[in-house]
Amino acid sequence: MNDVVFGSGTQEDPWVLKTPPLTSEFQVWKDELNDPPALVVQVGKTRLSYQLRALEDAYAMLKQHGDWMPLGNADEGKPTKPGTLEDWARSADNPVGGYYGLRKGYRGRFANYVGPTLELLGLAELEHNARNNRIRAL
């Protein structure tokens, strides 16, 4: 986990992370009172949120996958590449039957923010190259 600053994962003391290529910083915290419970990501002035269960679901999927998986970051309106974490996070075949993102228009970029959070929590290993990063369960 390169250049990660630890907080407690609350809104008052968020985790401060960097995107996979370590080029941009963002904050993330759990909002367990939200319905459904959310993983909230603050990137500058933009706030995204994903179902909190995405952490457990993505870890289980990566564990079952058993090898490196491309992240495949993409904004919500852009297509995803099959076989990537981003594609799985939007698939009708995932445990929630579609997007994990909770805010329409900002439901993409799952792999960009959830991947580093999985790494922080010790659930996954993440590459930190300039592009085409991959993830795998620990």
C-alpha positions in Angstrom: 0.0 0.0 0.0 2.0 2.9 -1.3 1.4 6.5 0.0 -1.8 5.6 1.9 -2.7 7.8 4.9 -4.9 6.0 7.3 -7.9 7.4 9.1 -10.6 5.5 10.9 -13.0 5.3 7.9 -15.7 7.6 9.3 -16.9 10.8 7.8 -15.1 12.8 10.6 -11.9 10.8 10.0 -12.0 9.4 6.5 -9.4 7.1 5.0 -7.2 9.1 2.6 -6.2 7.0 -0.4 -4.7 7.4 -3.8 -6.0 6.1 -7.1 -4.3 3.0 -8.4 -1.6 4.9 -10.4 -1.0 7.0 -7.3 -1.8 10.2 -9.1 -4.9 11.5 -7.4 -5.9 11.5 -3.7 -9.5 10.8 -2.5 -11.2 10.3 0.8 -13.5 7.3 1.6 -15.6 6.4 4.6 -18.4 4.0 5.6 -21.9 5.4 6.1 -23.6 2.5 7.8 -26.7 4.6 8.6 -27.5 5.2 4.9 -30.2 3.0 3.3 -28.6 0.9 1.9 -25.3 1.2 3.9 -22.8 3.1 1.7 -19.1 3.4 1.0 -18.8 7.2 0.4 -16.0 8.5 -1.8 -15.1 12.2 -1.9 -12.9 13.3 -4.9 -12.4 17.0 -4.7 -15.9 18.5 -4.7 -17.5 15.3 -6.2 -19.1 12.8 -4.0 -19.8 9.2 -5.1 -21.2 6.4 -3.2 -21.4 2.6 -3.6 -23.3 0.0 -1.7 -21.1 -0.9 1.3 -21.7 -4.6 0.6 -19.5 -4.1 -2.5 -16.4 -4.6 -0.4 -17.4 -8.1 0.7 -19.0 -9.0 -2.7 -15.9 -7.8 -4.7 -13.6 -9.6 -2.3 -15.6 -12.9 -2.6 -15.6 -12.5 -6.4 -11.9 -11.9 -6.6 -11.2 -14.8 -4.3 -13.3 -17.1 -6.5 -11.6 -15.7 -9.6 -8.2 -16.7 -8.1 -5.9 -14.6 -10.2 -5.1 -11.1 -11.3 -8.1 -9.2 -12.8 -7.8 -5.9 -14.8 -9.5 -3.0 -13.1 -11.0 -1.5 -16.3 -11.9 1.9 -14.8 -14.7 3.6 -16.7 -17.2 6.4 -16.1 -20.8 5.4 -15.8 -21.8 6.4 -19.4 -18.9 4.5 -21.0 -18.8 0.8 -21.9 -16.7 -1.5 -19.8 -14.3 -4.2 -21.0 -15.5 -7.7 -20.2 -13.5 -9.6 -17.5 -12.7 -6.4 -15.5 -13.6 -5.4 -12.0 -15.5 -2.4 -13.4 -17.5 -4.7 -15.7 -18.4 -7.1 -12.8 -19.5 -4.1 -10.7 -22.2 -3.2 -13.3 -23.2 -6.8 -14.4 -26.6 -8.2 -14.0 -24.8 -11.3 -12.8 -23.3 -9.7 -9.7 -25.0 -10.2 -6.3 -27.0 -6.9 -6.6 -28.0 -7.5 -10.2 -26.4 -4.3 -11.6 -24.6 -1.2 -10.5 -23.2 -1.0 -7.0 -23.1 2.8 -7.4 -25.8 4.7 -5.6 -25.8 8.1 -7.2 -27.0 8.1 -10.8 -24.6 9.8 -13.1 -21.8 8.9 -10.8 -22.1 5.1 -10.5 -18.9 4.4 -12.6 -15.2 4.4 -11.6 -16.0 1.6 -9.1 -12.6 -0.1 -9.7 -10.7 3.2 -9.3 -12.0 3.8 -5.7 -13.2 0.4 -4.4 -9.9 -1.3 -5.5 -7.7 0.9 -3.3 -10.2 0.5 -0.4 -9.9 -3.3 -0.7 -6.2 -2.9 -0.6 -6.3 -0.7 2.5 -8.5 -3.2 4.3 -5.9 -6.0 3.5 -8.4 -7.9 1.3 -6.6 -7.4 -2.1 -3.3 -6.6 -3.7 -3.4 -3.8 -6.3 -0.9 -2.8 -8.9 0.2 0.8 -9.0 1.4 1.3 -12.6 0.7 4.4 -14.7 -2.1 2.4 -16.6 -3.7 -1.0 -17.0 -3.6 -1.9 -13.3 -4.9 -5.2 -11.9 -6.2 -6.5 -8.6 -6.3 -9.9 -6.9 -7.6 -11.1 -3.6 -5.2 -11.9 -0.7 
